[in-house]
Every structure is written in C-alpha cells, then in structure tokens.
C-alpha cells in the first residue's frame, strides 16, 4: 500500500518545475509536473516524488490529523 501525504509548498524552481515541500517539519523535493498551477503556500498531496493534487488548508490539516491518529502507538 502506498500513501499520498499532504505537505505545504515552500519554494518552487520554475525552470525545473520542482518544489520544496514541508511535511510537518521535514522537507522533500517534489515535481509539480502534474499540478503546474501549484504555488508557494499551497498544500499538495505528494506520491512517489510528485505532487498529484492541490488541497485546501482545511483538507490538508484534517488528513494530517487522521494520519497522526492512524500511526499513533497505543500505550
């Protein structure tokens, strides 16, 4: 199973269509070739190194909350 994880675009290299995306404090590079309209400040779903969908902030925060609950380790 693969997960697409939401992150916030913090920087874009327009020449290469690559973005730096912040995943709750961890940054990774992702291609914007599928969603070239993404801009700095947008939340995107990233899968296999590519942003595949733009989310509004509310959707992104709800998804992150659900992922946190899913991966929470019971005491």
N, C-alpha and C positions, 0 to 999 in steps of 0.2 A: 504494500500500500504506500502511496506517495501522498504527501500533503503539500498543498499550496499555502504558503504562510504570508500573512499581511505584513507589510513594512512601509515606512514613510520615506519617500524620495527626498534626499537631502542635497544632491548635486547631480547635474547632468552634463555630460560631454556631448554637445550637439553634433560634433563631427562623427563620432563613433556610435551614437545612439546608445551609449552605456550610462548607467546611473549608479550612484552610491545610494544604497537603501539601508535605513536604520531599522533593525529588528529588535526593539526594546533594549538598545544599548550595544548591540553587535551590528557592525556594518559589513555589507557584502556588495559586490558588483552584480548588476542585473542588466540584461539587454532590454531595451524599450522598443524593439522592432515590431512587436505585436500590438503595442499600445503607444504609438509615437506621439500621441496627444498628451501623454502624462507630463506633468510639470512638477517643479520643486514644491514640496508641501503636500502633494497627493499621496494617498495610501494606495498601494498596489498589492495584488496577490502575486507572489513570485513562486514559480515552479521550475525546477531544473535550470536555474540561472536566467530565466526570462520572466519579465512582468507580463502576466497574461490577462489581467483585468484591473481596472481602476475602481476603488471603493470609496464611498464617502466615509468621513471620520467615524460616524456612529457605527456603521457596519464593521469597520476595521476594529474598533475598540471592543465591540461585542464578540467578534470572532476571537480576538486575543484573550478575552476573558474566558471564553469557552475552552480554548486550548489550554489555558493555565489550569482550569478545573480538571480537565481530562488527564493532564500529566501530573496532577497533584498526588504525592505519595502519602497514603494513609499512615497515621502513626501507629 
